[in-house]
């Protein structure tokens, strides 16, 4: 039965790869967010919106064929101010939902709240970011946003990779 044998070989290969990853024999590294997406669809930036407010995310930050513009306050990532306007695709993310993350193949490059300022914890610093200003994150980061005060959210950016 050639079909059954082929299925067994494929299943064996998948198990071997999974075992190598689990044992740490295979290391996947990722740099900053980029238009090409995340490292093999494995290590990807994520936004987890646990707040009561709608927000926006982008993939393909600074992609030549993007049709929107994002006013990014930290183009180099991290907590240092490095403002600039980049081409992007703005996508609405409703309250209590998430987008991107490891093994999803979707790499979130930046996020914002277009209708309200938001508090931000990044690289050990606390900041207040004005509405419509985008915060850039890397492939190895997740931003978790929760209700903070009645009219604003607080987002904590942390490393997942």
KOLDREN-125019 format. One record per residue: x, y, z of N, C-alpha, C, CB in turn. Coordinates in steps of 0.1 Angstrom, whole numbers, plus 5000, padded with zeros to 4 digits. Glycine has a CB too. Layout:
BEGIN
XYZXYZXYZXYZ/...
***
This chain:
BEGIN
500849885000500050005000500950135000499150005012/501250184988502150294987501550424994502450324973/500250444994499650565000499850565015498150574997/499650455022499750435036501250455040499250305041/502150395032503550415035503950565034504350325025/503450635024503750775022503250855034503150825009/502150825039501550895050502350875062500050855053/502850745064503650715076504950795076503950565077/505650805064506850875062506651025066507450855048/505651085061505351225064505051245078504151275056/504351155085504051165099505351155107503051055103/506251065103507451045110508351175109508250925104/508351235097509151355095508551475104509151405081/507251485105506651585113507051565128505151585111/506951435132507351405146508751435149507051265149/509651405140511051435142511351585143511951375130/510751665134510851815135510351865148510151875123/509151815152508551865164509451825176507151795166/510051705176510951665187512151755187511251525185/512751785176513951875175513552015181514451885161/512452065177512052205182511852195197510752255175/511152095202510852085216512152065224509951965219/513151995219514351965226515352085226515051845221/515052185218515952295217517052275207516552325231/517052165200518052135190517852235178517951995185/516652275175516452375165516052505171515352325155/516852605168516552745174516052835163517852805180/514952895165514352995156514653135161512852965153/515253215154515453355159514753445149516953385160/514453565155513753665147514253805150512253655149/514353885140514754025142513554115143515654075131/513654235140512554335141511454305131513054475140/510354365133509154345124509554395110507954415129/509054325100509354365086508254325077510754305082/508254385065507154365056507054215051507354455044/508154135052508154005047507353905056509453955044/506953955068506253865077507153815087505553745069/506753705094507453655105508353535101506553615117/509253495110510253395107509553265104511153375118/509353225091508753105087507353085092509552995092/506653195096505353175101505253125115504453095093/506453115122506553065135506653165146507752975136/507553255145507753365155507153495150509253385160/506053535155505253645150504853745160504053595142/504853875157504353975166502853955168504654115161/502353995180500853965183500354085191500753835191/499054115189498354215197497154135203497954335189/497054145216495954085223495154195230496453985234/493954235224493154345228492154295238492454415216/492454305251491454255262490654375267492254195273/490754495260490154615265488654625259490854745261/487954715264486654745258486654835246485754805269/487754875241487954975231488454905218488855085235/487954955206488454905194489854975191487454935182/490654905184491954955181492354915167493054905191/493554945162494054915149495454845150494155035140/495654755140496954685139497354695124496854535143/498654675122499154675108500154555106499854805105/500154505094501154405090501854475078500554265086/502954435074503654495063504054635064502854475051/504454675076504854815079505954855069505254835094/505754965063506655025053506754945040508055035059/505654865037505654795025505354885013504554685025/505954875002505854964991504454964985506754924980/503654854986502354854980501254874990502154724973/501554915002500554945013499855075009501154965027/498555085012497755195008497455295019496455145002/497755265031497455355043498755415048496755285054/498655505057499855565064499755545079499955715060/500855515085500955495099501955595105501355355103/501555675114502455775121503055695133501655905126/504255645131504955555141505855645150505755445134/505655645163506555725171507855655175505755755185/507955525173509255455176509655365165509055365189/509955425153510355345141511355245144510855445131/512255265153513355165156512855055166514555225161/511655065171511054975181511555025195511554835178/511054965205511554995219510855125224513055005219/511455185234510855295241511455435237511055285255/512455435228513055555223512155625212514555535218/512055755213511255825203512055835190510855965208/511455795179512055795166510955805156512955665164/510255925155509055935148509255935133508356065151/508155885126508155885111506855835106509355805106/506555865094505255815088505655715077504455935082/505055595079505355485070504055435063506055365077/504255385051503155315045502755195053503455275029/501455155053500955045061499555005056501055075076/499054895062497754855060497054865074497554715054/496154955076495454965089494254865089495055115092/494254785100493154685101492554695115493654545099/491254715116490454725128490554595136489054765126/490754605149490754495158489754525169492154465164/488654455170487654485180488054455194486454405176/487154505203487454475218487454325220486354545226/488254285229488354145234488654045222486954105240/489554085214490053995203491554005201489254025190/492053925193493553925191493853895177494253825200/495153935173495553915159497053885160495254035150/497453785151498853755150499353655161499753875151/500653645162501153555172501953435166500153505181/502653365175503453255170502553145164504253195182/503053085153502452975146501153015138502152865155/500853145138499653195130500053235116499053305137/501253265113501653315100501353465098500953235089/500753525108500453665108501353745118498953695111/502053835113503053915121502554055122504453915114/502154095134501654225136502954315139500754235149/503054425131504154515132503954635141504554555118/502754675142502454795150500954805154502954925143/500654885164499254905168499055045173498954795179/497755085174497355215179495855205183497555325169/495455305190494055345193493855475185493655355208/493055475175492855595167491955705174492255565154/491155665184490255755189490455795204488855695189/491655755209491955785223493455765226491155695233/494055845235495455815239495455675247495955925248/496655615248496755495255498055495263496755375245/498055425274499155415283499955295278498855395298/501255295279502155195273503255165282502755245259/503555035284504654985292505554905281504254885304/506754955279507654895269509054915274507454955255/509854805274511254815278511454875292512054895268/510554845301510654895314510255045316511954875319/509755105306509355245307507855255306510055335296/507255355313505855385312505655515304505155405326/504755515294504555625285503055645282505255605271/502755765279501355795274501555835259500755915282/500855755251500955765236499655835231501255635229/499855935223498656005218497855925208499056145212/496555945207495755875198496255885184494255925199/496255775177496655775163498155755161496255905156/498955765172500355735171500555585172501155815181/501355525163501555385162502755345171501655335148/502655225178503755165185504255045177503355135199/505455045173506054935165506554825175507254985157/506254705171506754585179507554495170505554515186/508354405176509154315168508354185167510554295174/508954095159508353955157508353885170509253875147/509153915180509253835192508453905204510753825196/507654005200506854075211505354055209507254225210/504754065221503254065222502854195229502653935228/501854255224501254375231499954325237501054495222/499754335250498554295257497854425262498754195268/496654455257496054585261494754555269495654665248/494654625280493554605289492954745293493954525302/491754745299491154865304492054915315489754845309/492255045315493155115326492355215334494355175319/491855315327490955415332489755415324491655555334/488755485328487455475321487555505306486455575327/488455585301488455625287489755585280488255775286/490655505287491855465280492255325284492955565285/493055265275493655135277495155145281493455045265/495655035287497055025290497554905283497255015306/498654925275499254815267500554785273499254845252/500854655275502154605280502754535269502054525293/503954575264504654505254505754415260505254605243/505654285257506654185263507154095253505954115275/508254035256508953945247508353805248510453945249/508053735237507453605237508453505231506153605229/509553555224510453455217511653445225510653505204/
***
